[in-house]
Amino acid sequence: MEQALRSTRPGGALGFVGVPAGGAEIPAGVLFAKNIAVSGGAASTRLYIPELLEDVLAGTIDPGRVFDAVLPLEDAAEAYRAMDERRSIKVMLRP
């Protein structure tokens, strides 16, 4: 969390998804010094469990593999489209 906050531009916003194991400590000094907004929420993974479980059991996807595609950073918009359209589970962006 600290690394993410220190990477956020002054006046920027940081969002995180999921419930951090053991909680997350947010250094208030960095928030105030850089005027950063922070928000977060739980991932709605339960919505996708029935569909994904079928694919896991059929061997269509390997749940141990996090990234199933790699694209250059300049193709970030395409990466989000691929995940939104379920053509990809998680896309890694490379500089």
N, C-alpha and C positions, 0 to 999 in steps of 0.2 A: 504494500500500500504506500509505503514511504517513497519507494522508487517511482511509482506512478504519479504521486503528487508532485515530486520534484521535477518530473518530466512535463508536467502540465504548464502551459504558458500562463503568465499573469492574466487574471480575468477569465480564465478558461473554466471548463467543467470536467469533472471526472465521474464516470459512471462505472459501476461494477455489478455483475450478475452472479447470483448464487449466494449461499450462506457460508461465510468463511469458517473453516474448522477452528475452533478455539477462539473465535471472535477476531475482530480486526481493530488494531489501534491506529487512530488517525491523529497525526501530530497537528494539533490546533494552531500552533505557531505558524506553520507553513501555510495553512488555509488562510489565515488572516493576513500574513505578509504578502501573499500573492493574489488575494481576493479570489480564491478558487471555490466553486460550488461543487459539492459532492452529493451524489445520489446513488441508490442501489436498490436491488430487489431480488426476490427469489426467481430462479429459472423455472419456467413452466414445463419442466421435463415430463411430468405425468401425462400431459396431453399427447406426447409422442410415443409413450411406452408401448401401447398395443401394436402400432405400425412397426416400430423398430424391433420389438421382440420377435415378430414374425421373420424379419430379415436376418436377425442374429441366429435364430434357430434353423433357418434355411441355409445358413452359410453365405448369404448374399453380402453381408458386411461383417467385418471383424471388430468387435467392440473394444479390443485392446489397442487398436490403431486410432490415434486421435485425428491426424490430418490425412485427408484422402486426396488432396490436390495442393499444388504449389504454383503460385502466380507471382509475377513481379509486382512491386508496390504500386506502380502506376495503373495496374489492373484491379485495384481495390473494389471499384464499383462492380465489375464483373464477378469478383469473388463473392460479394454480398448477394448478387442476383442468383448465383449458382446455389448458395446455401438457402436462399429464400424459396427457390423453385425446387429444392430437394434434389438437385443434380449433384450436390456435394454435401458432405456432412460438416466438414470443417476445412477451411482453406488457409494454408500458410502463405503469408505475404513476405517476399524477400526484397530487400533494398536493391 
